[in-house]
Amino acid sequence: MIAVRLTALAALAALTGPPELPGQLDADLILRAVRSYRAEQGRTEVNAFVQIPLILMEPAGDGPKGVLSYRVSIKVTDSTGLKLFQQDWQNHAPAEMRRPDASAVDMVRFSVAPGRYRLEVSVQDSVSGRQASSAVELEGFASIPPASDLLLSPQIRAAGNGDTVPRPAELRWGRMLVAAAARLNLTPLRSNAYYLLEAYVPEEESGTLKLRVADSAGKSLISTDTTPVQVPAGGGVLKGHLDLSGLPPGDYDMIASLALAGRTVERSASFTMAGLDETLEKDVARREAAKVTDEGYFGAMDEAEVARATEPLSLIAEGGEMRRYSKDLSLSAKRRFLTEFWQRRDPTAGTTLNEARVRFYEAVAFAERSYGERGRAAVPGWKTDRGRVYVKNGATEEMLDRVQAGRSPPYQVWRYRQGRDRWYIFADRSNGLGNYQLVHSNDLREAGLPNWREVLREEAVADIGRFLGIDFFDSTAGFR
């Protein structure tokens, strides 16, 4: 069995050209899967990253309105070849990003039971029809492993109060935000390699962690001192970064040696260091390509795209802000409305990139792929209860996810602790279609169901109460 948790955004990233990886089906794509273990479910969580060189795409349109358009498809099969999961989505990028050093990074997250699996990814250019593909073999952990796979990233940072939605090419990992990368590409100007490793122990343990960097021949070039680590009961996250400035251009492996609970385990991941000359040349091109303004973003849209960009604004518009918009306006007036709407929300006014706009539309795209409701009355993802909450609040910091048990339907609890503590309880009342309805919340802006406890049944309500630390059966607590 396979459980899909979320499919992350696709985002543009100026990267060095992708090196060929052993075992790749197609050297045009770089695909990496990072496994971690979730003991409460007995499942292996997989974060899969695919790096797509935009030079593969042919632009539709000319000049500043040109667009790169391509379809990404993923498929997971088990050891017998049975297809367990398939998903595809359409992505776009400005035509000026079509350079040898520019790539898009897509990420998908899912979980699997113990066993062997194959993850296949294919990308097709919408104009030329050109295709590229890659695949990796996966194994779901049969028991609790000592550690997750090693994840390398160009940046790992703590989530701040303003990080309701991850930035482009970021994913949330607990209370951290990790820049997604299929393969870490370092340069002399960006030489910090961030690492993340989860360690799993039943009881609190003391141990040590040592990192080393080896070249393609296996020779160790850099080695850190052995660092003491303390892992709490159940497991914990070990993270940090190494400054690898001065490392010659080439392909390398970072190897983490973790000694814990009387055993030593090694986990490794590959990365590349670029040369200084090519780095300086590409950095100039990257700065130019990053100049994507609100006016340019909406100016490239046609009538239908403007309509799609306007509709979800109802989730965040204030007061009578949308009264100025009408479907009878000219296309230029609609574009101007959208530009002004987002300029009022630009957290870094005066810069070319509006981070608020980028985060919002990436969140809408994510909700479309992840939370759309199936059935006769199909509902777009951002209009569903989970999609609406995601677009407004971002990825949940904590989640309780239960499959159907007894008379209780499947249910999820999303909790946000940044700022005011907020939680949302969703139940799948669609007979297994995966269409979750918000039934109860402490967010006064959201309407739940008065009979939500009867919908979920007593055992599920008690389980949710334990997760939230609330006694929903105590009439004096005000949570009935």
Protein Blocks (a to p, Z undefined) as FASTA:
>chain_A
ZZdfbdcdddddddddddddehiablkbccdddddddfknopacddddddddfklpcced
ehjlbccddddddddddfkopafbdcdddddddfklmcfkbccdddddddddeddddddd
ddddfklopacdddddddddfbdcfbdcddddfbdcdddfklmbccehiacehjaccddd
fbdcddfklmcccdddddddfbdcddddddddddfkopafbdcddddddddehiacdddd
ddfehiacddddddddddeehiacddddddddddfklmmmmmmmmmmmmmccfklmmmmp
cfklmmmmmmmmmmmpghjllmmpcfkbcfklmmmmmmmmmmmmmmbghiabdfklmmmm
mmmmmmmmmmccedjkdcdfklpmklmmmmmnopafbdcddddehjbccddddddfehja
dddddddfegonopacdfbdcbfkbccdfklmmmnommlmmmmmmmnopafkbmknopZZ
